[in-house]
Amino acid sequence: MADTTIDPTLGPVLARTGDERAVLESFLDFHRTIVLRKARGLTHAEASRRLVPSLTTLAGLLKHLALVERNWFPCLLAPKPGDVYLTTEEEARASFTLQETDTVEELAAAYERACARSREVAARFDLDHVVPHPQLGEVSLRWILVHLIEETARHAGHADILRELTDGETGAL
């Protein structure tokens, strides 16, 4: 029997004549998938090895992007008691810091869970839905989606370079 699962990397192609939401969500899922694929198949030592002067590692990117997903979707759109939106550059940098107990498999799973939760939360709102933002005043879901596409795509590029430096593997897929 043929596999009928649609590869998320085909989403932007399949949504090429879709509505605005389908296009935005497919591009975000495309970049989410690329980040995960860049970390797959590496040992934790390989994924957490620092290859650039900053704290940016493949494992650190997974940890950071999971925080970004939680910060922008559940914290802003559907906050629970105790949720705090992180606003400082220091907090963002700290999200790249790996703990001794972190593993690349657990970080990838946490990122996948954060993305699934983001999709679930975003699905409850129209693109024009506006929420308060502690630094920007107000933002719409549309703006959040575009921002997350930009943020995730930028880090997918970092992941591509880090993976090439790790084992020579290149390409989006």
Residue pairs with C-beta under 8 A, 6 or more apart in sequence:
6 14
8 29
8 30
8 32
8 33
9 30
9 33
9 34
9 172
9 173
11 25
11 26
11 27
11 29
11 30
12 23
12 26
12 27
12 30
14 26
15 22
15 23
15 25
15 26
15 27
16 23
18 26
20 127
20 142
21 127
24 127
24 142
24 145
24 146
24 149
25 119
25 122
25 145
27 149
28 145
28 148
28 149
28 152
29 115
31 149
31 152
31 153
31 156
32 65
32 111
32 115
32 152
34 156
34 159
34 160
34 172
35 61
35 62
35 65
35 111
35 152
35 155
35 156
35 159
36 62
36 108
36 111
36 112
37 173
38 58
38 156
38 159
38 160
38 162
38 163
39 47
39 58
39 59
39 61
39 62
39 104
39 107
39 108
39 159
39 163
40 108
42 58
42 104
42 163
42 166
42 167
43 104
44 59
44 102
44 103
44 104
44 105
46 58
46 166
46 167
47 57
47 58
47 59
47 62
47 104
47 107
47 166
48 57
48 58
48 59
48 60
48 98
48 102
48 104
49 57
49 166
50 56
50 57
51 57
51 162
51 165
51 166
52 162
54 96
55 93
55 96
55 97
56 96
56 158
56 162
57 96
57 98
57 162
58 104
58 159
58 162
58 163
58 166
59 98
59 102
59 104
59 107
60 95
60 96
60 97
60 98
61 96
61 155
61 158
61 159
61 162
62 104
62 107
62 108
62 110
62 111
63 95
63 96
63 97
63 98
63 102
63 107
63 110
63 111
64 92
64 95
64 96
64 155
65 111
65 114
65 151
65 152
65 155
66 107
66 110
66 111
66 113
66 114
67 86
67 95
67 114
68 95
68 148
68 151
68 152
69 111
69 114
69 115
69 117
69 118
69 148
70 114
70 117
70 118
71 85
71 86
72 118
72 144
72 147
72 148
73 117
73 118
73 121
73 122
73 144
74 80
74 83
74 117
74 118
74 121
75 83
75 84
75 85
76 85
76 131
76 133
76 139
76 144
77 121
77 122
77 124
77 125
77 129
77 131
77 141
77 144
78 121
78 124
79 85
85 133
85 134
86 92
86 95
87 134
87 135
118 148
122 141
122 144
122 145
125 141
126 141
127 140
127 141
127 142
127 145
128 140
128 141
128 142
129 140
129 141
130 138
130 139
130 140
131 138
131 139
131 141
132 138
133 139
139 147
160 170
160 172
163 169
163 170
164 170
